[in-house]
Amino acid sequence: MALVIWSVILLLFPVAILSLTRRFPFLESIGPILLCYAAGLILGNLGILPAGFGKVQTALATYSVPIALPLLFFSFDARQWSRLAGSALLSFFLETVAVLVAATVAFLAFSRLIGPEAWKAVGMLIGCYTGGTLNLAAIGTALKVNPDLFMAVNVADMFVCPFYLLLAVTVLRRLLLFVLPPFQHHGLAEAAVSWELPDYRGFFTRKRLRAVLTALGLAVLVLAIGGGIASLTPGEYGTVVAILLITTLGIAGSFIPYVHRLEESFPLGNYFLLLFSLAISSMANLRQLLVAAPAALVLVGFMVFFSAFIHVLLAALFKIDAETMIITSIAGIFSPPFVPMVAAALKNRALIATGVLTGILGWVIGTYLGIGYGYLLHALFG
């Protein structure tokens, strides 16, 4: 009975977090994902979970991301990428190259410090800094990263990245104008693409419930197809193949008008991503996390700021303007939800379209890139 009660608590907890963040602005500023990580870490280390609950935690951590991926991708509109100016696409490409360069140097410099799963940690960060937390979670699931290392990387990311964000909204533009040209309008309409956080009000009303169940059913179908094909893969690569297939099928689903119009798919996918955050953090051992955190902090700090430095050098070489460089960097490292805030700080609403679209593009390619390059580093350097 205790297993059932605690399972229900875990399933409902993200709903409570979302309700609280909408009601209290200071909690919204912290963010639902960070709140779920913190709550899971506390819950898992209090010693109050019943015996045998580890199987429930493992199941939730294993299946929540594969369900979230297609739900989040269903709502994407790849046709909007045609609105991107050439300089924005080039800057995003340069940001991706910068992340790969930083990842290579970081792996060579810090692999002994991180341990045998250093290549997995670097792979997660490649995905994270080309598209955000969604990719980090997908790669961590695919590579079966140790929960303590996964949490250490997440905590380090949440500690380091706000410093870069603060830099981006304050003095970075003025500093970059010494080496990069000023922004020129690229023909994008102001706010041509906007970004809004999911709205869960009335989510389970009878009117919306049918669409919710339809979206969930399609996601489960994608999971079954991807998992079924991946089960034929020999050895340890089955989970990797499953995640890549599920990602691909989710993207393909976005091209089907009926699937793309399911407005409830993105909020539902966001719920499962929060559920993953809660489950994976509840599996982490706080003592082992504290041991792993300093090394993860060094790795993450180097990845963020060295990749940004390389991005600036490449932007100068290709004459990318300062504001486009900043917004594509923020879109890659932080993901689309942070774009409007930074665009507002730069007093340039036309950048919203650029940032959101490049951030979504990063979501699409980040999982492939992080897994593929992680394996490449592992094969080349051990």
Protein Blocks (a to p, Z undefined) as FASTA:
>chain_A
ZZmmmmmmmmmmmmmmmmmmmmmmklmmnopklmmmmmmmmmmmnopacehklmmmmmmm
mmmmmmmmmmmmmmpcfklmmmpcfklmmmmmmmmmmmmmmmmmmmmmmmmmnomklmmm
mmmmmmmmmnojklmmmmmmmnopafklmmmmmmmmmmmmmmmmmmmmmmmmmmmmmmpc
cdddehiaehkbccddddfehklgmklmmmmmmmmmmmmmmmmmmmmmmmmpghjllmmm
mmmmmmmmmmmmmmpmklmmmmklmmmmmmmmmmmmmmmmmmpcfklmmmmmmmmmmmmm
mmmmmmmmmmmmmmmmnopafklmmmmmmmmmnojmlmmmmmmmnopaklmmmmmmmmmm
mmmmmmmmmmmmmmmmmmmnZZ
